[in-house]
């Protein structure tokens, strides 16, 4: 079993480059686990006690999501994994409960690596580096899923799911390709990031038009060209935001700042969550290499697709991280404040930037170059662990963001965006909550993961109902309790 386990581990991208002695430690704890189709390996909320590697079969990572109103949970498929893929790392890194459920899509044979063995190897720089690469890959995949679900129409999402499943489990027949695993409508909805009613309405249309056929839990794709066309084009139109609104944005007057001393930079780095557990000697080394940047509001720090050579820490100000959706419309991933860190992905894996970073207010940044980060990772195991925990937090935050975008209707997503803006920029006034910064339709659309036209329709309805008043870029939320209540509506 020991030798066979090492051979299996060598085929896993996460573990393939590890030294032999590390693989032997992991293999010494390996046990084979076999589960049947649709059987649950572990459930969301359970403690994480092992890392798993798939030897045979396919398995789904599913988030169980409930609304704020306590409605029954809805399942969202975050990923479908196959042979030679590893999963379950998140709970081992940050000691939090499992963030999702692992359920077999087909009969599976797995290799279980005990938590103790994984933790024993994490002091090795090679292991830490591979875990970092694994988490950056998860974050990049979720970025893509978020944009697809936020801006994709129901036909686009269902068509992509059917074609993806047919490619993964093909059974060619004279009449078309049959998906070789049993599927319910709920399964297809979960894989598409949709509610079951939405997926069913689209499937019924295609069944009537004989694009697909259904026999119980078996699905046949008769017209793959029609599905491919739907998978490429969305019924939504591209955004038509007012250029003047885009230019306005959440901006404040520009400001300049003197460069802090090396000691001040070191003190800030020591307070940053990413470096909280790092030894003072490593902090001092990083502070000596750090660059200071002072930016005005509205300045671009980096753009999506650019090479990434620096990691940034926000000493003061506000920064928005955005990515482009499938049709080019921007979606906000996160708004950051001091002492948040950003730019980790490209620095760790060497891939282009997965999003763009722009200042929302006058900001001060501390920048660390990739070479200095690499040196610190090699010499300081606590630094590697801190970065791993930071990436784990990003993954958990994106799980929540993905669920909100997938399950909340457009009105609820606008309410959720306005709630965020009220918390960040609101102050009590005589008539309600006043947003102190200039806010545009484009800002709300980016925060909500919607097109400008969709947000404008919702806002116009709010104005007609006297829920808010908007005068150019000045907003007054007249009924904040309605906005708060509206942020929990299902589609």
MONORPE-V334935 format. One record per backbone hydrogen bond with DSSP energy under -0.5 kcal/mol. NH is the residue of the N-H (numbers start at 1). CO is the residue of the C=O. E is the energy in kcal/mol with one decimal. If there is no record, write none. Layout:
# MONORPE-V334935
nh=NH co=CO e=E
nh=NH co=CO e=E
This chain:
# MONORPE-V334935
nh=5 co=1 e=-2.6
nh=6 co=2 e=-1.7
nh=7 co=3 e=-1.8
nh=8 co=4 e=-2.1
nh=9 co=5 e=-2.6
nh=10 co=6 e=-1.9
nh=11 co=7 e=-0.6
nh=11 co=8 e=-1.3
nh=12 co=9 e=-1.4
nh=13 co=11 e=-0.5
nh=13 co=84 e=-0.7
nh=15 co=12 e=-1.3
nh=16 co=12 e=-2.3
nh=18 co=15 e=-1.9
nh=23 co=19 e=-2.1
nh=24 co=20 e=-2.3
nh=25 co=21 e=-1.5
nh=26 co=22 e=-2.2
nh=27 co=23 e=-2.9
nh=28 co=24 e=-1.7
nh=29 co=25 e=-0.6
nh=29 co=26 e=-1.1
nh=30 co=27 e=-1.1
nh=31 co=112 e=-1.6
nh=33 co=110 e=-2.7
nh=35 co=108 e=-2.0
nh=38 co=104 e=-2.6
nh=39 co=36 e=-2.1
nh=41 co=102 e=-2.9
nh=42 co=102 e=-1.0
nh=45 co=98 e=-2.5
nh=46 co=43 e=-2.0
nh=49 co=47 e=-0.7
nh=51 co=113 e=-2.5
nh=52 co=87 e=-2.6
nh=53 co=111 e=-2.1
nh=54 co=85 e=-2.3
nh=55 co=53 e=-0.5
nh=55 co=109 e=-2.8
nh=56 co=109 e=-1.8
nh=59 co=81 e=-2.4
nh=60 co=103 e=-3.3
nh=61 co=79 e=-3.0
nh=62 co=60 e=-0.6
nh=62 co=101 e=-3.3
nh=63 co=76 e=-3.0
nh=65 co=63 e=-0.7
nh=65 co=74 e=-3.0
nh=70 co=67 e=-1.7
nh=74 co=65 e=-3.0
nh=76 co=63 e=-2.4
nh=77 co=190 e=-2.5
nh=78 co=61 e=-2.9
nh=78 co=76 e=-0.8
nh=79 co=61 e=-1.2
nh=81 co=59 e=-3.4
nh=84 co=54 e=-3.5
nh=85 co=82 e=-1.2
nh=87 co=52 e=-2.2
nh=92 co=88 e=-0.6
nh=92 co=89 e=-0.6
nh=93 co=89 e=-1.4
nh=93 co=90 e=-0.7
nh=94 co=90 e=-2.0
nh=95 co=91 e=-1.0
nh=98 co=46 e=-3.7
nh=101 co=62 e=-3.7
nh=102 co=42 e=-2.3
nh=103 co=60 e=-2.6
nh=103 co=101 e=-0.6
nh=104 co=39 e=-2.8
nh=105 co=58 e=-2.3
nh=106 co=58 e=-1.8
nh=108 co=35 e=-3.0
nh=109 co=56 e=-1.9
nh=110 co=33 e=-3.5
nh=111 co=53 e=-2.9
nh=112 co=31 e=-3.3
nh=112 co=110 e=-0.5
nh=113 co=51 e=-3.4
nh=113 co=111 e=-0.6
nh=114 co=112 e=-0.6
nh=115 co=49 e=-1.9
nh=118 co=114 e=-1.9
nh=119 co=115 e=-2.8
nh=120 co=116 e=-1.8
nh=121 co=117 e=-1.0
nh=121 co=118 e=-0.7
nh=122 co=118 e=-0.8
nh=122 co=119 e=-0.5
nh=124 co=121 e=-1.8
nh=127 co=124 e=-0.6
nh=128 co=124 e=-2.1
nh=129 co=125 e=-2.5
nh=130 co=126 e=-2.0
nh=131 co=127 e=-2.5
nh=132 co=128 e=-2.3
nh=133 co=129 e=-2.2
nh=134 co=130 e=-2.2
nh=135 co=131 e=-2.3
nh=136 co=132 e=-2.3
nh=137 co=133 e=-1.9
nh=138 co=134 e=-1.7
nh=139 co=135 e=-2.4
nh=140 co=136 e=-2.4
nh=141 co=137 e=-2.3
nh=142 co=138 e=-2.3
nh=143 co=139 e=-2.2
nh=144 co=140 e=-1.8
nh=145 co=141 e=-2.2
nh=146 co=142 e=-2.7
nh=147 co=143 e=-2.0
nh=148 co=144 e=-2.2
nh=149 co=145 e=-2.7
nh=150 co=146 e=-2.4
nh=151 co=147 e=-2.0
nh=152 co=148 e=-1.7
nh=157 co=153 e=-2.3
nh=158 co=154 e=-2.6
nh=159 co=155 e=-2.5
nh=160 co=156 e=-2.2
nh=161 co=157 e=-1.8
nh=162 co=158 e=-2.5
nh=163 co=159 e=-2.4
nh=164 co=160 e=-2.3
nh=165 co=161 e=-2.5
nh=166 co=162 e=-2.3
nh=167 co=163 e=-2.0
nh=168 co=164 e=-1.8
nh=169 co=165 e=-2.5
nh=171 co=178 e=-1.3
nh=173 co=176 e=-2.0
nh=176 co=173 e=-1.2
nh=177 co=221 e=-1.6
nh=178 co=171 e=-2.5
nh=178 co=176 e=-0.5
nh=179 co=219 e=-2.6
nh=180 co=169 e=-3.4
nh=180 co=178 e=-0.5
nh=183 co=217 e=-2.6
nh=188 co=184 e=-1.9
nh=189 co=185 e=-2.6
nh=190 co=186 e=-2.6
nh=191 co=187 e=-2.3
nh=192 co=188 e=-1.3
nh=193 co=189 e=-0.9
nh=193 co=190 e=-0.6
nh=194 co=189 e=-2.4
nh=199 co=195 e=-2.1
nh=200 co=196 e=-2.7
nh=201 co=197 e=-2.0
nh=202 co=198 e=-1.5
nh=203 co=199 e=-2.6
nh=204 co=200 e=-2.7
nh=205 co=201 e=-1.4
nh=206 co=202 e=-2.0
nh=207 co=203 e=-2.4
nh=208 co=204 e=-2.3
nh=209 co=205 e=-1.9
nh=210 co=207 e=-1.0
nh=211 co=206 e=-2.5
nh=212 co=206 e=-1.1
nh=213 co=220 e=-2.2
nh=215 co=218 e=-2.6
nh=218 co=215 e=-1.8
nh=220 co=213 e=-2.7
nh=221 co=177 e=-3.1
nh=222 co=211 e=-1.6
nh=222 co=220 e=-0.9
nh=223 co=211 e=-2.2
nh=224 co=222 e=-0.5
nh=227 co=223 e=-1.7
nh=228 co=224 e=-2.7
nh=229 co=225 e=-2.1
nh=230 co=226 e=-2.0
nh=231 co=227 e=-2.3
nh=232 co=228 e=-0.8
nh=232 co=229 e=-0.7
nh=233 co=229 e=-1.9
nh=245 co=242 e=-0.9
nh=246 co=242 e=-2.1
nh=247 co=243 e=-2.2
nh=248 co=244 e=-1.3
nh=249 co=245 e=-1.8
nh=251 co=249 e=-1.4
nh=265 co=261 e=-2.4
nh=266 co=262 e=-2.5
nh=267 co=263 e=-2.2
nh=268 co=264 e=-2.1
nh=269 co=265 e=-2.8
nh=270 co=266 e=-2.1
nh=271 co=267 e=-0.9
nh=271 co=268 e=-0.8
nh=272 co=268 e=-1.2
nh=275 co=272 e=-1.5
nh=276 co=273 e=-1.0
nh=278 co=275 e=-1.8
nh=282 co=279 e=-0.5
nh=283 co=279 e=-2.0
nh=284 co=280 e=-2.7
nh=285 co=281 e=-1.8
nh=286 co=282 e=-2.5
nh=287 co=283 e=-2.7
nh=288 co=284 e=-1.7
nh=289 co=285 e=-0.9
nh=289 co=286 e=-0.7
nh=290 co=286 e=-1.1
nh=291 co=367 e=-2.6
nh=293 co=365 e=-2.4
nh=295 co=363 e=-3.0
nh=298 co=359 e=-2.1
nh=299 co=296 e=-1.2
nh=301 co=357 e=-3.0
nh=302 co=357 e=-1.1
nh=305 co=353 e=-2.5
nh=306 co=303 e=-2.0
nh=309 co=307 e=-0.6
nh=311 co=368 e=-2.8
nh=312 co=342 e=-3.1
nh=313 co=366 e=-2.4
nh=314 co=340 e=-2.9
nh=315 co=313 e=-0.9
nh=315 co=364 e=-2.2
nh=316 co=364 e=-1.5
nh=319 co=336 e=-1.7
nh=320 co=358 e=-3.1
nh=321 co=334 e=-2.9
nh=322 co=320 e=-0.5
nh=322 co=356 e=-2.6
nh=323 co=331 e=-2.1
nh=325 co=329 e=-3.7
nh=328 co=325 e=-2.0
nh=331 co=323 e=-2.9
nh=332 co=446 e=-2.8
nh=333 co=321 e=-2.8
nh=334 co=321 e=-1.4
nh=336 co=319 e=-3.6
nh=338 co=317 e=-0.7
nh=340 co=337 e=-3.1
nh=342 co=312 e=-2.6
nh=347 co=343 e=-1.1
nh=348 co=344 e=-2.3
nh=349 co=345 e=-2.8
nh=350 co=346 e=-1.5
nh=353 co=306 e=-3.4
nh=356 co=322 e=-3.4
nh=357 co=302 e=-2.5
nh=358 co=320 e=-2.1
nh=359 co=299 e=-2.5
nh=360 co=318 e=-2.9
nh=361 co=318 e=-1.0
nh=363 co=295 e=-2.3
nh=364 co=316 e=-2.2
nh=365 co=293 e=-3.1
nh=366 co=313 e=-2.6
nh=367 co=291 e=-3.2
nh=367 co=365 e=-0.5
nh=368 co=311 e=-2.9
nh=370 co=309 e=-2.7
nh=373 co=369 e=-2.1
nh=374 co=370 e=-3.0
nh=375 co=371 e=-2.0
nh=376 co=372 e=-2.0
nh=377 co=373 e=-2.6
nh=378 co=374 e=-2.0
nh=379 co=375 e=-1.7
nh=380 co=376 e=-2.2
nh=383 co=380 e=-0.5
nh=384 co=380 e=-1.5
nh=385 co=381 e=-2.2
nh=386 co=382 e=-2.1
nh=387 co=383 e=-2.3
nh=388 co=384 e=-2.3
nh=389 co=385 e=-2.3
nh=390 co=386 e=-2.1
nh=391 co=387 e=-2.4
nh=392 co=388 e=-2.3
nh=393 co=389 e=-2.1
nh=394 co=390 e=-1.6
nh=395 co=391 e=-2.2
nh=396 co=392 e=-2.2
nh=397 co=393 e=-2.5
nh=398 co=394 e=-2.4
nh=399 co=395 e=-1.9
nh=400 co=396 e=-1.6
nh=401 co=397 e=-2.3
nh=402 co=398 e=-3.0
nh=403 co=399 e=-2.0
nh=404 co=400 e=-2.3
nh=405 co=401 e=-2.4
nh=406 co=402 e=-2.5
nh=407 co=403 e=-2.4
nh=408 co=404 e=-2.1
nh=409 co=489 e=-1.5
nh=413 co=409 e=-2.5
nh=414 co=410 e=-2.2
nh=415 co=411 e=-2.3
nh=416 co=412 e=-2.8
nh=417 co=413 e=-2.0
nh=418 co=414 e=-2.7
nh=419 co=415 e=-2.6
nh=420 co=416 e=-2.1
nh=421 co=417 e=-2.3
nh=422 co=418 e=-2.6
nh=423 co=419 e=-2.4
nh=424 co=420 e=-1.9
nh=425 co=421 e=-3.1
nh=426 co=422 e=-2.0
nh=427 co=434 e=-1.8
nh=429 co=432 e=-3.0
nh=433 co=477 e=-2.2
nh=434 co=427 e=-2.9
nh=434 co=432 e=-0.5
nh=435 co=475 e=-2.1
nh=436 co=425 e=-3.0
nh=436 co=434 e=-0.7
nh=438 co=251 e=-0.6
nh=439 co=473 e=-1.7
nh=444 co=440 e=-1.8
nh=445 co=441 e=-2.7
nh=446 co=442 e=-2.3
nh=447 co=443 e=-2.1
nh=448 co=444 e=-2.3
nh=449 co=445 e=-1.4
nh=450 co=445 e=-2.3
nh=455 co=451 e=-2.0
nh=456 co=452 e=-2.8
nh=457 co=453 e=-1.7
nh=458 co=454 e=-1.7
nh=459 co=455 e=-2.9
nh=460 co=456 e=-2.5
nh=461 co=457 e=-1.8
nh=462 co=458 e=-2.1
nh=463 co=459 e=-2.5
nh=464 co=460 e=-2.3
nh=465 co=461 e=-1.6
nh=466 co=463 e=-1.4
nh=467 co=462 e=-3.0
nh=468 co=462 e=-0.8
nh=469 co=476 e=-2.5
nh=471 co=474 e=-2.8
nh=472 co=470 e=-0.5
nh=474 co=471 e=-2.1
nh=475 co=473 e=-0.5
nh=476 co=469 e=-2.5
nh=477 co=433 e=-3.3
nh=478 co=467 e=-0.9
nh=478 co=476 e=-1.0
nh=479 co=467 e=-2.2
nh=482 co=479 e=-1.1
nh=483 co=479 e=-1.4
nh=484 co=480 e=-2.4
nh=485 co=481 e=-2.2
nh=486 co=482 e=-2.3
nh=487 co=483 e=-0.7
nh=487 co=484 e=-0.8
nh=488 co=485 e=-1.0
nh=489 co=486 e=-1.0
nh=491 co=407 e=-1.6
